[in-house]
Amino acid sequence: MDDVGNYHIKSYSKNRRNIEHIAREGWRRHSIRSLIEVDVTETLKEIKKIKEDTGKKISFTGWVIKCVSQAIIKNKGLNAYRQGRRKIVVFDDVDVGMPIERNVDEEYQTMVYIVRRANEKNVFEITDEIRKAQREETDGSTQVLGEKLNWVAKFALKAPGFIQRFFMFFIRRNGIFRKKYTGTVGVTAIGMKGRFPGWVIPLGGTPAVLVVLTGIIKKPVVVKNEIKIRDMLHVTISVDHDIVDGGPLARFVETLIDLMQNSYGLTKQ
């Protein structure tokens, strides 16, 4: 085996296999994706100013969650799932799922934490909730989904693959259950701690709307007919085409960009 070189083998954990099942589910969705850039120069200044004035460190992802939830409220048709074959259920509350690392049985694992009714919370409340969830130690009973689960969900997470596929089939057709276990919107950040000059194309995801944040890079932008160096955030938005057409998506994107570029939730509106 000299041509192979040194290596080691580790187990493909149950947690990773559960993530695989969820990722496979994302491929089933008929997704529309929008790749956009958002000028967050003023927002970064405002977050820095808040920290200097109050000592409070705002979560950038938490701020995005607030902007996304507000944009969804103004375009509520995106806050929906299929309910059976012939119905769509539209929700009033925006539940935003995000991946966080948690200490599970003395091992760090990525889980989904759901910020319930994000549209009713301010940026400070969302930030505190995220920080608390990140510090919280948990056990294997929550696994992929970052909440205390009932016996049905616990059974499904530990069950053989064919039972998990049946469970996903059931949730796929029941929008109310999907909201309970995955939220209606997903926000995930990739490359926020380093340079990531581009977009990421997600599998599709299980939420109705998935917002993927990549790196913030400085680039020349025309502002009021002048070329200036601005902090630009790359964002990929993926929505379910079975529910959302191009027009509603365009209006949602326009609303979201307007909120983000005006530092919504950080300054007096």
C-alpha positions in Angstrom: 0.0 0.0 0.0 3.0 2.3 -0.5 1.2 4.2 -3.3 -1.7 5.1 -1.0 0.4 6.7 1.8 -0.7 7.1 5.4 -4.3 7.3 6.3 -6.8 6.6 9.1 -10.4 5.4 9.1 -13.1 6.9 11.3 -16.8 5.9 11.7 -19.5 7.5 9.5 -21.6 8.6 12.5 -25.3 8.3 12.9 -25.4 12.1 13.0 -23.7 12.4 9.6 -26.1 9.7 8.2 -29.1 11.7 9.4 -27.7 14.9 7.7 -27.3 12.8 4.5 -31.0 11.9 4.6 -32.0 15.6 5.1 -29.6 16.6 2.3 -31.1 14.0 0.0 -34.5 15.5 0.7 -33.3 18.8 -0.5 -32.7 17.4 -4.0 -36.4 16.7 -4.3 -37.3 20.3 -4.2 -37.8 22.2 -7.5 -35.8 25.2 -6.6 -35.4 28.7 -8.0 -32.1 30.4 -7.0 -31.1 34.0 -6.9 -27.5 35.2 -6.5 -27.3 38.7 -5.2 -24.8 41.2 -3.7 -25.8 43.4 -0.8 -23.9 46.5 0.4 -23.5 46.1 4.1 -20.9 48.9 4.6 -23.2 51.0 6.8 -24.5 48.0 8.7 -21.0 46.9 9.7 -20.3 50.5 10.9 -23.6 50.5 12.9 -22.8 47.1 14.5 -19.4 48.4 15.5 -20.9 51.6 16.9 -23.4 49.7 19.0 -20.6 47.7 20.5 -18.6 50.8 21.3 -21.6 52.6 22.8 -23.3 49.8 24.7 -20.8 47.0 24.9 -23.3 44.6 23.1 -21.9 42.5 20.3 -24.6 42.1 17.6 -24.7 38.7 15.8 -24.4 39.6 12.0 -26.3 36.4 11.2 -28.9 37.3 13.8 -29.3 40.7 12.1 -29.8 38.9 8.8 -32.4 36.6 10.3 -34.3 39.7 11.5 -34.2 41.3 8.0 -35.2 38.0 6.3 -38.1 37.5 8.7 -39.3 41.0 8.0 -39.0 40.6 4.3 -41.0 37.4 4.5 -43.8 39.1 6.5 -44.1 41.6 3.7 -44.2 38.8 1.1 -46.1 36.2 3.1 -46.7 33.9 0.2 -43.2 32.6 0.6 -43.9 31.5 4.1 -45.7 28.5 3.0 -45.6 24.7 2.4 -47.5 22.2 0.4 -50.3 20.5 2.5 -51.2 17.3 0.8 -51.5 17.2 -3.0 -54.0 20.1 -3.5 -53.5 22.6 -0.7 -50.9 25.1 0.5 -50.6 26.2 4.1 -49.5 29.8 4.6 -48.1 30.7 8.1 -48.3 34.0 10.0 -45.2 33.3 12.1 -41.7 33.1 10.6 -39.6 30.4 12.2 -36.0 30.6 11.0 -33.7 27.6 11.2 -30.0 28.0 11.4 -27.1 25.6 11.9 -25.1 25.9 15.1 -22.4 23.9 16.8 -23.4 22.3 20.1 -21.5 20.1 22.5 -23.3 16.8 22.3 -22.0 14.1 24.6 -18.6 15.9 24.7 -18.4 16.1 20.9 -19.2 19.2 18.8 -21.9 18.5 16.3 -23.8 20.8 13.9 -27.5 21.0 14.6 -30.4 23.1 13.4 -31.6 25.6 15.9 -35.0 27.3 15.1 -35.6 30.9 16.1 -39.4 30.8 16.6 -41.4 33.9 15.6 -38.3 35.7 14.5 -40.6 38.4 13.0 -41.7 39.4 16.5 -38.2 39.7 18.0 -35.7 42.4 17.7 -32.0 42.0 16.8 -30.8 42.0 20.4 -33.3 39.3 21.4 -32.3 37.1 18.4 -28.6 37.6 19.2 -29.1 36.7 22.8 -31.1 33.6 21.8 -28.4 32.4 19.4 -25.6 33.0 21.9 -27.5 31.0 24.6 -28.2 28.1 22.2 -24.5 28.0 21.2 -23.4 27.8 24.8 -26.0 25.2 25.8 -24.8 21.6 26.2 -27.2 18.9 25.1 -27.3 15.2 24.4 -27.9 12.8 21.6 -31.7 13.0 22.1 -31.8 16.2 20.0 -29.2 15.2 17.3 -29.8 16.9 14.0 -32.7 19.0 15.1 -31.8 21.3 17.9 -34.8 20.9 20.1 -36.1 18.4 22.6 -37.9 15.9 20.4 -41.0 13.8 21.0 -40.8 10.0 20.9 -41.8 9.9 17.2 -38.9 12.1 16.1 -36.4 10.3 18.4 -37.5 7.0 16.9 -37.2 8.3 13.3 -33.6 9.7 13.9 -32.5 6.3 15.3 -34.5 4.1 12.9 -33.2 2.2 9.9 -32.9 4.1 6.6 -36.2 2.8 5.1 -38.2 4.0 8.1 -36.4 7.4 8.0 -37.3 7.7 4.3 -41.0 7.0 5.2 -40.8 9.7 7.9 -39.4 12.2 5.4 -42.2 11.2 2.9 -44.8 11.9 5.6 -43.3 15.3 6.5 -42.9 16.2 2.8 -46.7 16.1 2.4 -47.6 17.8 5.7 -46.6 21.4 5.8 -47.6 21.9 9.4 -45.2 19.1 10.5 -42.5 20.6 8.3 -42.8 23.9 10.1 -42.6 22.2 13.5 -39.4 20.4 12.7 -37.6 22.6 10.2 -39.1 26.1 10.5 -40.3 27.9 7.3 -37.0 29.7 6.5 -33.4 28.7 6.7 -30.4 31.0 7.1 -26.9 29.7 7.0 -23.5 31.5 6.9 -20.5 30.1 5.0 -17.1 31.8 5.1 -18.2 34.7 7.4 -14.9 34.3 9.3 -12.7 34.5 6.2 -12.5 35.5 2.6 -15.0 33.7 0.4 -15.3 35.7 -2.8 -18.3 34.1 -4.4 -21.6 32.3 -4.0 -22.6 28.9 -2.9 -25.4 27.0 -4.7 -27.3 25.0 -2.0 -28.9 21.6 -2.6 -32.3 23.2 -2.1 -32.9 22.5 1.6 -36.0 21.5 3.4 -37.3 25.0 4.4 -39.6 27.0 2.1 -36.9 29.7 1.7 -33.2 29.2 2.2 -30.8 32.1 2.5 -27.1 31.3 2.2 -24.5 34.0 3.3 -20.9 33.7 2.1 -18.0 36.1 2.6 -18.0 39.9 2.8 -15.4 41.4 0.3 -14.4 44.9 -0.5 -15.0 46.0 -4.1 -15.6 49.1 -6.1 -19.2 50.1 -6.4 -21.0 53.0 -8.0 -22.7 55.1 -5.2 -24.4 58.3 -6.3 -22.4 58.4 -9.5 -19.1 58.0 -7.7 -16.9 54.9 -7.5 -16.4 53.9 -3.8 -15.0 50.9 -2.0 -17.8 49.1 -0.3 -18.3 45.9 1.8 -20.3 43.6 -0.3 -22.0 40.5 1.0 -22.7 37.6 -1.4 -26.1 36.0 -0.8 -27.8 33.0 -2.4 -31.6 32.7 -2.1 -33.3 29.4 -2.9 -37.1 29.0 -2.9 -39.5 26.2 -3.8 -40.8 26.7 -7.3 -43.8 24.5 -6.5 -45.0 27.4 -4.3 -43.2 30.5 -5.5 -42.9 32.0 -9.0 -40.4 34.5 -10.3 -42.5 37.6 -9.6 -42.9 36.9 -5.8 -39.3 36.0 -5.5 -38.2 39.2 -7.2 -40.4 41.3 -4.8 -39.0 39.4 -1.8 -35.4 40.0 -3.0 -36.1 43.7 -3.6 -37.6 44.0 -0.1 -34.7 42.1 1.5 -32.0 44.2 -0.2 -33.7 47.4 0.8 -34.0 46.3 4.5 -30.3 45.1 4.6 -28.9 48.2 2.9 -30.8 50.4 5.3 -29.5 48.6 8.4 -33.0 47.5 9.4 -33.4 46.8 13.1 -30.2 48.6 14.0 -31.2 52.2 13.4 -34.4 54.1 13.8 -36.6 53.4 10.9 
